[in-house]
Structure formats: structure tokens, C-alpha cells
Amino acid sequence: MRPRPPITGRGLFGGTGIILVGLTATLLALAFPIWSYADRSGTGPEVLKAQTVPTRYGPLTALDRDFVVKVRLAGLWELPAGQQAEQKGTAEAVRTAGRHLVEGHTFLDARVRDTAAKLDLDLPNQPNEQQRGWLSDLEAARGTDYDRRFANILRLAHGRVFSVVAQVRAATGNSLVRALADDANATVLDHITVLEATGYVDFDALARDLAGTAPPLTRAPAPPGPTADPGPVVPVVPSATDGYDLPPAASSPLPALSPAP
């Protein structure tokens, strides 16, 4: 029986090898834009920081861009949630927290739109699926159940974004993003304070949720770099109301505890 000829490098990289290489390159080319538009909340900071572009305001990382989108998304659902609390809250402290959310995100939305315009970044005009679910949950609640749900859902969301703000503020080299992080930090801390002042926050449940869940999904509508035409961004504007100054954080009495068995 004649011996088989030895396998050579030419055999490995012949017609079949060329086809495999071509398919791999095609899949990689398709995967990048899919990743660019998809949720990046679970991506490591070292990966997000790697995709950096220069701007006149300093380097702009993918982590910076993801943060700008998160700030916009927060306003898209927290401002209407605040307006809702002003109307549906049964406790004065809940209505006060709602007013803080409206005022804070009206200011912060103007800042994030200005930042995105200067950096040529695209921004969403609708809250994401999870945020729409939170709004629907609050819409269905009534009475003191609404007060409790409002305080805990909003406090959980603010606790999650608080760590993101700190991370971006500490790491960014972009002056516009740094200034936005300063404004976001002050706004988020104010909202955390007034939400806790309602007396309805369940800190044990909050600790469990923050320890066992990922940050809210942020599905950015644009690739991770500046765009030539970011498109129009609709301002987040509260319903027409009389002007007012922010009231101090009011406190409600703690909800009554059930008697021990």
C-alpha cells in the first residue's frame, strides 16, 4: 500500500483555509457594529477605555460615551416619574422627592444635551425597556403602596448610577465629561437624600438588590464614537407648572411595622 503524502503548510492554507479565514473576517466585521449598538453595561472598564478618540476637550473613551448615554436615559424616565409622584404621592415627603427629580433632571438633561452636541454624540429619545417597566409598575400602584414602590425603585436606580458617576469622574480625561459627572454627582446625591427622607426605603432589600444584580441596561442607539450628524435630541421638559424653589428634604414618619409573631 502506498504511503500517504505528508500534510504540508500549503495543504493547511489551501482553498479550505482561505474560505475559513474569509468567514472569520466577515463575522468579526459584523460583530463590531452589533456590539457598538448593543448594551455595554457588563463590559469591563479596560475594554471601554481602550476605544478612545481624541477631541478638543480631551480624550473621549467608550466608558465616557456610555456614561453620557446613561445620564440621558436617567432623565427620560426619572423626570416623568417625579411628575407622577407630585400627583400620586400620598405623603408630602414623596411629593417633595418628586419635585426634586423634576428640577434635577430638567437641569441635567440640558447639560447632557449640550455635552453630547459638542462631542458629536448621538443620544436616545426614549427610555429603555427596563425603565419603561418601572414606569408602568408605578402607574399601576396606588396609595401608600405607590409611595413605597416609588421610594424603593428610584432609590435602587440612583444607587446603581452613583457608582458609575464616581468611576467616570475619577477616570475621565475629557473636561466636558468631567463637568457633567460633577453635575450628575450633585444631582444624584440630592435625589438619594430626598428619597431616603420619605422613610419608605427598605435598606435591607436595597443591599440585596445592589449586591446581586447588574446595573440597568443602557442600549445606546449609536456606535461608540462621535458621529458626523448625531441627529436631533428632544429636550426632556416637564409639564407647564408654576415656578417654585426646591423645598428642603421633608421627612415622613417610618411606616408602621407589623407586630412580631
Buried (B, 14 or more C-beta within 10 A) or exposed (E): EEEEEEEEEEEEEEEEEEEEEEEEEEEEEEEEEEBBEEBBBEBEBEEBBEBBBEBEBBBBBBBBBBBBBBBBBBBBBBBBBBBBBBEBBEBEBBBBBBBBBBBBBBBBBBBBBEBBEEBBBBBBEEBBEBBEEBBEEBEEBEEBEBBBBBBBBBBBBBBBBBEBBBBBBEBBBBEBBBBBBEBBBBBBEBBBEBBBBBBBBBEEEBEEBBEEEEBBBBBBEBBBBBEEEBEEBEEBEBEEEEEEEEEEBBBBEEBEEEEEE
